[in-house]
Amino acid sequence: MATMTLFISVVGLALLQSYCFSIDTNTQNPAFQKEIVDLHNDVRRGVQPPARDMLQMTWNNEAAANAQKWANQCIPAHSPADQRRTSTSGGGENLSAYPFESTWKKAFKSWQSEVKLFNFSNEIIDWEKVGHYTQVVWATSKEIGCGANHCPNNPKWKYILVCQYLEILKLI
């Protein structure tokens, strides 16, 4: 009886963990799309100093398809720029790779946390340290599409999360 109770407890914990902590790879779900767009727009509204020309972010299915194609490759590096093109625009990209299950909110919070390293008045910017954050709040970014994949055959990175942004982050 104790063995059966232990088995049921272990299975229950595994199911609870997968429900509470797993990455949603169904990016076609309208509720998921709304959550991602809302996360972005909430941060964009709170930019300090306030932006004069910040566009509202919306979901783009074509960008999502591109992001999903890249996530399906299980490569923990940014996609080539030509794979971020849609019929109307090119775009930037944020990517997170995890050796364990995580959540979209955790990935987004890591991108958002780069705000601590970003100084709006500084002309010298270390894009390697703030590129994810600046992609989220770039005023002319107006559409987003995301994809995710579980990569069990990758020895290090088991989960890849990719978001692509339209209008491109233009660096001179």
Z-matrix of the N, CA and C atoms (Angstrom, degrees):
N
C 1 1.450
C 2 1.526 1 111.28
N 3 1.339 2 116.60 1 -40.82
C 4 1.467 3 120.20 2 179.79
C 5 1.526 4 110.49 3 -63.80
N 6 1.344 5 116.97 4 -36.24
C 7 1.462 6 120.54 5 179.04
C 8 1.527 7 110.39 6 -64.89
N 9 1.326 8 116.64 7 -41.38
C 10 1.463 9 120.89 8 179.20
C 11 1.525 10 110.72 9 -65.70
N 12 1.328 11 117.61 10 -41.20
C 13 1.465 12 121.36 11 178.50
C 14 1.519 13 110.28 12 -63.49
N 15 1.334 14 116.46 13 -43.18
C 16 1.463 15 120.68 14 178.28
C 17 1.525 16 110.09 15 -62.44
N 18 1.333 17 117.44 16 -43.77
C 19 1.459 18 121.22 17 179.42
C 20 1.529 19 110.85 18 -60.39
N 21 1.325 20 116.90 19 -46.57
C 22 1.466 21 120.85 20 179.99
C 23 1.524 22 110.19 21 -63.42
N 24 1.325 23 117.63 22 -39.05
C 25 1.470 24 120.94 23 178.68
C 26 1.519 25 111.27 24 -63.95
N 27 1.320 26 117.00 25 -44.05
C 28 1.466 27 121.16 26 -179.43
C 29 1.527 28 110.14 27 -64.86
N 30 1.313 29 117.49 28 -45.10
C 31 1.463 30 120.97 29 178.56
C 32 1.527 31 110.00 30 -62.85
N 33 1.324 32 116.94 31 -42.99
C 34 1.462 33 120.82 32 178.72
C 35 1.514 34 112.02 33 -61.18
N 36 1.331 35 117.37 34 -43.33
C 37 1.468 36 120.74 35 177.77
C 38 1.521 37 111.31 36 -64.43
N 39 1.317 38 116.81 37 -40.16
C 40 1.466 39 119.84 38 179.09
C 41 1.525 40 110.51 39 -63.61
N 42 1.327 41 116.71 40 -42.89
C 43 1.463 42 119.72 41 178.21
C 44 1.522 43 111.16 42 -65.54
N 45 1.325 44 117.25 43 -41.02
C 46 1.462 45 121.00 44 178.53
C 47 1.521 46 110.51 45 -62.82
N 48 1.343 47 116.46 46 -43.84
C 49 1.463 48 119.40 47 179.51
C 50 1.521 49 110.35 48 -62.85
N 51 1.324 50 117.96 49 -44.07
C 52 1.463 51 118.95 50 -178.39
C 53 1.524 52 110.87 51 -66.83
N 54 1.319 53 117.78 52 -32.17
C 55 1.465 54 120.08 53 178.64
C 56 1.527 55 111.31 54 -73.03
N 57 1.324 56 117.29 55 -43.02
C 58 1.466 57 120.96 56 -173.30
C 59 1.525 58 113.93 57 -83.81
N 60 1.306 59 117.86 58 -29.27
C 61 1.450 60 119.02 59 -168.49
C 62 1.520 61 114.88 60 -120.03
N 63 1.309 62 118.77 61 -3.63
C 64 1.454 63 118.39 62 -173.52
C 65 1.522 64 112.38 63 -79.80
N 66 1.313 65 114.69 64 154.28
C 67 1.453 66 122.15 65 177.63
C 68 1.521 67 108.55 66 -78.17
N 69 1.310 68 116.24 67 131.65
C 70 1.459 69 121.40 68 176.63
C 71 1.524 70 107.84 69 -78.78
N 72 1.332 71 116.26 70 110.83
C 73 1.461 72 119.58 71 178.57
C 74 1.525 73 111.67 72 -93.98
N 75 1.327 74 117.74 73 -0.55
C 76 1.463 75 121.27 74 177.49
C 77 1.525 76 109.27 75 -90.34
N 78 1.307 77 115.98 76 78.25
C 79 1.464 78 120.43 77 -176.65
C 80 1.529 79 112.43 78 -78.31
N 81 1.326 80 117.99 79 -0.96
C 82 1.469 81 121.39 80 175.44
C 83 1.527 82 111.48 81 -83.82
N 84 1.312 83 116.85 82 -8.29
C 85 1.455 84 122.62 83 179.81
C 86 1.532 85 109.66 84 -71.18
N 87 1.342 86 118.63 85 120.55
C 88 1.469 87 120.76 86 -178.81
C 89 1.531 88 113.54 87 -57.25
N 90 1.330 89 118.06 88 -33.16
C 91 1.473 90 120.26 89 178.37
C 92 1.525 91 110.33 90 -66.07
N 93 1.332 92 116.78 91 -40.11
C 94 1.466 93 120.48 92 176.52
C 95 1.525 94 110.21 93 -63.11
N 96 1.317 95 116.79 94 -46.87
C 97 1.465 96 121.18 95 -179.12
C 98 1.525 97 111.03 96 -58.99
N 99 1.325 98 116.36 97 -42.87
C 100 1.465 99 120.47 98 178.60
C 101 1.527 100 110.38 99 -63.17
N 102 1.327 101 116.95 100 -41.72
C 103 1.468 102 120.22 101 -179.98
C 104 1.531 103 111.14 102 -60.83
N 105 1.325 104 117.05 103 -45.44
C 106 1.469 105 120.74 104 -179.67
C 107 1.527 106 110.38 105 -64.38
N 108 1.321 107 117.29 106 -45.98
C 109 1.473 108 121.05 107 179.43
C 110 1.526 109 109.96 108 -62.05
N 111 1.340 110 116.94 109 -43.67
C 112 1.466 111 120.25 110 -179.90
C 113 1.525 112 111.99 111 -63.83
N 114 1.338 113 117.57 112 -41.40
C 115 1.470 114 120.22 113 177.13
C 116 1.525 115 110.22 114 -56.93
N 117 1.317 116 116.29 115 -45.40
C 118 1.463 117 120.52 116 179.84
C 119 1.527 118 111.88 117 -65.27
N 120 1.320 119 116.63 118 -48.44
C 121 1.465 120 119.16 119 -176.92
C 122 1.522 121 112.34 120 -65.63
N 123 1.335 122 117.75 121 -33.27
C 124 1.469 123 120.13 122 176.72
C 125 1.525 124 110.75 123 -62.24
N 126 1.328 125 117.01 124 -45.35
C 127 1.471 126 120.44 125 179.17
C 128 1.522 127 109.96 126 -67.10
N 129 1.312 128 117.22 127 -41.89
C 130 1.464 129 121.08 128 -178.41
C 131 1.534 130 111.44 129 -62.33
N 132 1.336 131 116.69 130 -37.76
C 133 1.468 132 120.03 131 177.80
C 134 1.525 133 111.86 132 -66.39
N 135 1.333 134 117.01 133 -27.83
C 136 1.459 135 120.97 134 -175.74
C 137 1.513 136 115.26 135 -93.85
N 138 1.314 137 118.31 136 6.76
C 139 1.468 138 121.09 137 -178.43
C 140 1.529 139 110.11 138 -58.88
N 141 1.336 140 114.88 139 135.07
C 142 1.472 141 121.55 140 176.83
C 143 1.514 142 109.30 141 -123.75
N 144 1.299 143 119.29 142 129.78
C 145 1.459 144 126.02 143 -4.71
C 146 1.526 145 110.12 144 -65.48
N 147 1.339 146 117.07 145 155.54
C 148 1.472 147 120.45 146 -177.07
C 149 1.531 148 111.77 147 -58.74
N 150 1.314 149 115.03 148 141.82
C 151 1.465 150 120.34 149 178.24
C 152 1.525 151 109.87 150 -82.04
N 153 1.321 152 115.76 151 142.01
C 154 1.472 153 120.20 152 177.66
C 155 1.519 154 111.88 153 -84.27
N 156 1.329 155 116.68 154 -27.75
C 157 1.462 156 119.86 155 -170.20
C 158 1.529 157 113.14 156 -126.75
N 159 1.329 158 117.71 157 27.98
C 160 1.460 159 121.83 158 -177.55
C 161 1.526 160 110.43 159 -68.27
N 162 1.329 161 116.21 160 124.70
C 163 1.464 162 121.43 161 177.43
C 164 1.527 163 109.94 162 -84.96
N 165 1.318 164 116.29 163 150.03
C 166 1.460 165 120.95 164 175.14
C 167 1.524 166 107.92 165 -77.08
N 168 1.322 167 116.74 166 134.29
C 169 1.456 168 122.12 167 -179.31
C 170 1.531 169 109.38 168 -80.24
N 171 1.344 170 116.54 169 140.11
C 172 1.463 171 122.71 170 174.15
C 173 1.532 172 108.32 171 -131.81
N 174 1.322 173 116.27 172 165.18
C 175 1.462 174 121.96 173 -178.92
C 176 1.522 175 109.91 174 -82.50
N 177 1.340 176 116.47 175 142.01
C 178 1.460 177 121.95 176 177.39
C 179 1.525 178 108.28 177 -127.54
N 180 1.327 179 116.95 178 115.45
C 181 1.464 180 121.40 179 -177.21
C 182 1.523 181 112.84 180 -65.03
N 183 1.316 182 117.31 181 -33.95
C 184 1.466 183 120.17 182 -179.89
C 185 1.534 184 110.36 183 -68.06
N 186 1.327 185 117.06 184 -42.18
C 187 1.468 186 120.55 185 175.96
C 188 1.526 187 110.14 186 -64.58
N 189 1.335 188 117.11 187 -37.74
C 190 1.465 189 120.98 188 178.10
C 191 1.527 190 110.77 189 -63.70
N 192 1.332 191 117.19 190 -40.65
C 193 1.469 192 120.62 191 178.30
C 194 1.524 193 110.43 192 -63.76
N 195 1.335 194 117.14 193 -41.50
C 196 1.469 195 120.51 194 176.90
C 197 1.525 196 110.87 195 -63.32
N 198 1.335 197 116.46 196 -44.27
C 199 1.468 198 120.70 197 179.91
C 200 1.526 199 110.25 198 -63.06
N 201 1.328 200 116.75 199 -40.93
C 202 1.463 201 120.01 200 179.57
C 203 1.524 202 111.22 201 -66.05
N 204 1.328 203 116.92 202 -41.36
C 205 1.473 204 120.07 203 177.21
C 206 1.521 205 110.47 204 -56.96
N 207 1.335 206 115.91 205 -42.46
C 208 1.464 207 118.93 206 -179.14
C 209 1.527 208 110.69 207 -70.67
N 210 1.329 209 117.68 208 -42.93
C 211 1.467 210 120.65 209 178.71
C 212 1.527 211 110.50 210 -59.50
N 213 1.325 212 117.09 211 -36.26
C 214 1.464 213 121.31 212 179.95
C 215 1.522 214 112.68 213 -64.13
N 216 1.327 215 117.57 214 -20.75
C 217 1.470 216 121.26 215 178.56
C 218 1.531 217 111.78 216 -74.46
N 219 1.349 218 116.54 217 -18.80
C 220 1.475 219 122.14 218 -179.29
C 221 1.523 220 112.55 219 59.91
N 222 1.317 221 116.77 220 36.22
C 223 1.464 222 122.23 221 177.77
C 224 1.527 223 107.66 222 -105.00
N 225 1.337 224 118.39 223 117.85
C 226 1.466 225 120.63 224 -176.97
C 227 1.527 226 112.66 225 -82.20
N 228 1.319 227 115.96 226 54.10
C 229 1.470 228 122.31 227 178.44
C 230 1.524 229 107.21 228 -148.74
N 231 1.329 230 115.99 229 159.61
C 232 1.460 231 119.37 230 -178.34
C 233 1.522 232 111.82 231 -64.88
N 234 1.316 233 114.74 232 146.68
C 235 1.458 234 120.97 233 177.79
C 236 1.525 235 109.67 234 -71.96
N 237 1.339 236 117.15 235 155.66
C 238 1.466 237 119.76 236 174.17
C 239 1.532 238 110.25 237 -61.72
N 240 1.314 239 116.14 238 148.02
C 241 1.471 240 121.39 239 -176.68
C 242 1.526 241 112.33 240 -55.44
N 243 1.332 242 117.92 241 -35.37
C 244 1.465 243 119.27 242 -178.30
C 245 1.532 244 112.12 243 -69.58
N 246 1.328 245 118.01 244 -16.09
C 247 1.460 246 121.00 245 176.91
C 248 1.528 247 111.84 246 -91.35
N 249 1.330 248 116.14 247 4.74
C 250 1.464 249 121.76 248 176.31
C 251 1.519 250 110.92 249 -110.32
N 252 1.313 251 117.48 250 13.82
C 253 1.469 252 121.21 251 -179.97
C 254 1.524 253 109.26 252 -89.85
N 255 1.309 254 114.20 253 143.72
C 256 1.464 255 120.99 254 172.16
C 257 1.525 256 106.94 255 -118.73
N 258 1.310 257 116.95 256 -175.58
C 259 1.463 258 119.85 257 -179.70
C 260 1.524 259 111.91 258 -68.38
N 261 1.334 260 117.87 259 -15.97
C 262 1.464 261 120.28 260 -176.33
C 263 1.517 262 114.75 261 -118.65
N 264 1.323 263 119.11 262 -16.65
C 265 1.463 264 119.10 263 -170.76
C 266 1.519 265 111.38 264 -163.69
N 267 1.320 266 114.66 265 166.44
C 268 1.453 267 121.76 266 168.37
C 269 1.511 268 107.78 267 -103.90
N 270 1.314 269 116.61 268 173.33
C 271 1.448 270 115.71 269 -176.85
C 272 1.501 271 114.98 270 -157.13
N 273 1.313 272 112.78 271 171.15
C 274 1.451 273 122.46 272 174.73
C 275 1.520 274 109.26 273 -95.62
N 276 1.330 275 115.48 274 -177.47
C 277 1.456 276 118.47 275 -174.17
C 278 1.523 277 110.55 276 -154.20
N 279 1.312 278 115.34 277 141.32
C 280 1.459 279 122.68 278 166.90
C 281 1.514 280 107.49 279 -115.38
N 282 1.329 281 116.02 280 141.54
C 283 1.452 282 121.09 281 -178.30
C 284 1.515 283 108.42 282 -140.89
N 285 1.319 284 116.09 283 139.01
C 286 1.461 285 121.91 284 172.21
C 287 1.514 286 107.76 285 -130.84
N 288 1.324 287 115.70 286 140.86
C 289 1.459 288 121.65 287 176.80
C 290 1.526 289 107.76 288 -127.35
N 291 1.323 290 115.99 289 138.40
C 292 1.463 291 121.04 290 -176.33
C 293 1.524 292 110.39 291 -130.46
N 294 1.341 293 117.02 292 142.73
C 295 1.460 294 120.28 293 175.03
C 296 1.530 295 111.66 294 -82.66
N 297 1.321 296 117.13 295 -3.27
C 298 1.460 297 123.70 296 -175.79
C 299 1.527 298 108.55 297 -143.08
N 300 1.323 299 115.94 298 168.59
C 301 1.463 300 118.85 299 177.24
C 302 1.520 301 109.85 300 -64.86
N 303 1.297 302 115.67 301 143.41
C 304 1.450 303 121.53 302 179.43
C 305 1.521 304 107.79 303 -143.78
N 306 1.323 305 116.90 304 -161.83
C 307 1.460 306 120.60 305 178.09
C 308 1.519 307 109.12 306 -134.21
N 309 1.320 308 115.56 307 160.70
C 310 1.460 309 120.28 308 175.02
C 311 1.516 310 110.53 309 -62.41
N 312 1.331 311 116.89 310 -38.34
C 313 1.469 312 119.50 311 -179.90
C 314 1.519 313 110.97 312 -61.54
N 315 1.332 314 116.81 313 -39.11
C 316 1.467 315 119.79 314 179.19
C 317 1.530 316 110.29 315 -65.51
N 318 1.315 317 117.47 316 -42.42
C 319 1.471 318 120.35 317 177.64
C 320 1.520 319 109.88 318 -61.87
N 321 1.327 320 116.20 319 -46.19
C 322 1.456 321 119.92 320 -178.85
C 323 1.525 322 110.91 321 -62.64
N 324 1.334 323 117.25 322 -41.93
C 325 1.471 324 120.08 323 179.10
C 326 1.522 325 111.06 324 -62.74
N 327 1.330 326 117.46 325 -34.99
C 328 1.474 327 118.77 326 177.90
C 329 1.525 328 110.25 327 -67.36
N 330 1.327 329 117.97 328 -37.64
C 331 1.468 330 120.52 329 176.73
C 332 1.525 331 109.74 330 -66.03
N 333 1.328 332 115.05 331 -44.35
C 334 1.466 333 120.73 332 -178.41
C 335 1.527 334 111.49 333 -65.76
N 336 1.322 335 118.06 334 -32.38
C 337 1.469 336 121.29 335 -175.89
C 338 1.526 337 112.64 336 -64.83
N 339 1.318 338 117.29 337 -16.95
C 340 1.468 339 120.14 338 178.72
C 341 1.523 340 112.11 339 -66.27
N 342 1.333 341 117.76 340 -11.07
C 343 1.466 342 120.89 341 177.95
C 344 1.526 343 110.16 342 -56.33
N 345 1.334 344 117.37 343 -31.41
C 346 1.470 345 121.08 344 -179.51
C 347 1.523 346 111.80 345 -62.95
N 348 1.315 347 116.82 346 -24.14
C 349 1.466 348 121.61 347 -177.33
C 350 1.523 349 112.57 348 -98.20
N 351 1.320 350 116.37 349 -2.70
C 352 1.460 351 120.71 350 -174.64
C 353 1.518 352 110.61 351 -103.42
N 354 1.330 353 115.92 352 129.72
C 355 1.457 354 122.06 353 177.95
C 356 1.523 355 107.30 354 -118.18
N 357 1.323 356 116.76 355 111.13
C 358 1.458 357 121.52 356 -175.83
C 359 1.525 358 112.73 357 -61.34
N 360 1.321 359 117.00 358 -27.76
C 361 1.467 360 119.38 359 -176.51
C 362 1.524 361 112.86 360 -90.99
N 363 1.315 362 117.61 361 -5.96
C 364 1.458 363 121.18 362 -178.20
C 365 1.528 364 110.04 363 -85.41
N 366 1.317 365 116.76 364 127.44
C 367 1.465 366 120.24 365 179.06
C 368 1.522 367 112.15 366 -77.34
N 369 1.326 368 117.25 367 -21.08
C 370 1.462 369 121.45 368 178.99
C 371 1.524 370 107.51 369 -100.66
N 372 1.316 371 115.64 370 114.19
C 373 1.460 372 121.09 371 -175.72
C 374 1.522 373 108.89 372 -120.39
N 375 1.321 374 116.62 373 131.29
C 376 1.456 375 121.96 374 175.68
C 377 1.532 376 107.52 375 -88.74
N 378 1.330 377 115.88 376 91.61
C 379 1.463 378 121.49 377 -174.33
C 380 1.523 379 112.59 378 -61.09
N 381 1.328 380 117.63 379 -27.26
C 382 1.466 381 120.37 380 178.22
C 383 1.526 382 111.17 381 -61.85
N 384 1.326 383 116.51 382 -31.13
C 385 1.463 384 120.93 383 -176.66
C 386 1.525 385 113.78 384 -91.98
N 387 1.320 386 117.63 385 -20.66
C 388 1.474 387 119.84 386 -174.37
C 389 1.524 388 113.31 387 -127.12
N 390 1.320 389 117.83 388 7.11
C 391 1.462 390 121.20 389 -174.77
C 392 1.515 391 114.55 390 -61.23
N 393 1.334 392 117.88 391 -36.98
C 394 1.467 393 119.69 392 179.05
C 395 1.527 394 110.45 393 -65.92
N 396 1.338 395 115.27 394 -46.87
C 397 1.465 396 119.33 395 -179.48
C 398 1.525 397 111.01 396 -62.25
N 399 1.321 398 116.83 397 -46.95
C 400 1.464 399 118.75 398 -177.26
C 401 1.526 400 111.03 399 -64.43
N 402 1.336 401 117.19 400 -30.68
C 403 1.465 402 118.94 401 176.59
C 404 1.525 403 110.51 402 -65.52
N 405 1.333 404 117.12 403 -39.82
C 406 1.468 405 121.51 404 179.32
C 407 1.527 406 111.27 405 -63.31
N 408 1.342 407 117.06 406 -40.03
C 409 1.475 408 120.15 407 -172.27
C 410 1.523 409 113.97 408 -104.89
N 411 1.319 410 118.47 409 3.87
C 412 1.463 411 119.84 410 -179.64
C 413 1.523 412 108.99 411 -58.91
N 414 1.312 413 116.73 412 124.38
C 415 1.471 414 122.26 413 -169.78
C 416 1.521 415 113.08 414 -56.75
N 417 1.334 416 117.97 415 -37.81
C 418 1.466 417 119.67 416 -175.93
C 419 1.525 418 113.41 417 -90.26
N 420 1.342 419 118.18 418 -0.85
C 421 1.466 420 119.15 419 169.71
C 422 1.515 421 106.79 420 -70.63
N 423 1.327 422 115.96 421 124.79
C 424 1.464 423 118.09 422 -175.10
C 425 1.515 424 114.04 423 -126.48
N 426 1.336 425 117.26 424 -16.01
C 427 1.460 426 119.99 425 -179.42
C 428 1.518 427 109.42 426 -136.21
N 429 1.329 428 114.65 427 151.49
C 430 1.457 429 121.13 428 -179.06
C 431 1.520 430 109.09 429 -139.26
N 432 1.317 431 114.91 430 148.93
C 433 1.453 432 122.15 431 171.15
C 434 1.513 433 107.76 432 -145.84
N 435 1.321 434 117.52 433 139.10
C 436 1.465 435 121.07 434 -174.64
C 437 1.523 436 111.22 435 -128.26
N 438 1.318 437 114.95 436 156.54
C 439 1.450 438 122.42 437 175.39
C 440 1.515 439 109.56 438 -145.33
N 441 1.325 440 116.06 439 157.01
C 442 1.464 441 120.87 440 -179.77
C 443 1.514 442 109.21 441 -146.65
N 444 1.323 443 114.96 442 155.55
C 445 1.450 444 119.12 443 178.39
C 446 1.515 445 110.19 444 -150.80
N 447 1.332 446 115.09 445 144.06
C 448 1.459 447 122.26 446 169.81
C 449 1.519 448 106.06 447 -90.56
N 450 1.327 449 116.91 448 127.40
C 451 1.468 450 122.76 449 -173.84
C 452 1.527 451 109.81 450 -119.31
N 453 1.323 452 118.51 451 74.29
C 454 1.466 453 120.28 452 -173.96
C 455 1.525 454 113.85 453 -64.57
N 456 1.328 455 118.42 454 -21.97
C 457 1.466 456 120.63 455 -178.95
C 458 1.521 457 113.63 456 -88.00
N 459 1.321 458 117.47 457 -6.85
C 460 1.463 459 120.34 458 176.47
C 461 1.524 460 107.02 459 -81.27
N 462 1.343 461 118.28 460 121.37
C 463 1.465 462 119.75 461 -174.26
C 464 1.527 463 114.16 462 -65.55
N 465 1.331 464 117.73 463 -23.47
C 466 1.462 465 119.60 464 -176.48
C 467 1.525 466 113.00 465 -112.57
N 468 1.318 467 117.57 466 -47.98
C 469 1.468 468 121.85 467 -172.69
C 470 1.519 469 109.56 468 -106.78
N 471 1.320 470 116.73 469 105.94
C 472 1.469 471 122.10 470 -175.46
C 473 1.526 472 113.22 471 -86.76
N 474 1.334 473 116.56 472 -20.60
C 475 1.466 474 120.97 473 -177.94
C 476 1.516 475 109.74 474 -135.15
N 477 1.331 476 115.77 475 131.86
C 478 1.462 477 122.44 476 178.40
C 479 1.530 478 107.47 477 -121.50
N 480 1.334 479 115.98 478 127.54
C 481 1.464 480 122.68 479 177.27
C 482 1.515 481 107.71 480 -120.53
N 483 1.327 482 116.78 481 129.79
C 484 1.467 483 121.95 482 -176.22
C 485 1.526 484 109.20 483 -132.67
N 486 1.328 485 116.53 484 132.03
C 487 1.467 486 121.77 485 169.92
C 488 1.517 487 108.07 486 -124.20
N 489 1.316 488 116.09 487 132.84
C 490 1.462 489 121.30 488 176.52
C 491 1.522 490 109.18 489 -112.61
N 492 1.330 491 113.76 490 141.59
C 493 1.463 492 122.28 491 -173.48
C 494 1.522 493 109.88 492 -118.31
N 495 1.314 494 115.96 493 137.43
C 496 1.467 495 121.77 494 176.23
C 497 1.510 496 107.62 495 -113.58
N 498 1.054 497 120.13 496 140.28
C 499 1.432 498 164.66 497 -67.20
C 500 1.522 499 108.68 498 -5.05
N 501 1.278 500 115.29 499 147.49
C 502 1.451 501 120.47 500 -175.78
C 503 1.525 502 111.51 501 -74.68
N 504 1.308 503 115.63 502 145.30
C 505 1.459 504 122.13 503 172.51
C 506 1.515 505 106.36 504 -74.55
N 507 1.300 506 117.10 505 108.33
C 508 1.464 507 121.56 506 -173.30
C 509 1.521 508 110.52 507 -93.33
N 510 1.304 509 115.90 508 117.54
C 511 1.459 510 121.95 509 176.89
C 512 1.514 511 108.13 510 -112.34
N 513 1.308 512 116.66 511 133.89
C 514 1.469 513 120.52 512 -179.65
C 515 1.510 514 109.05 513 -108.97
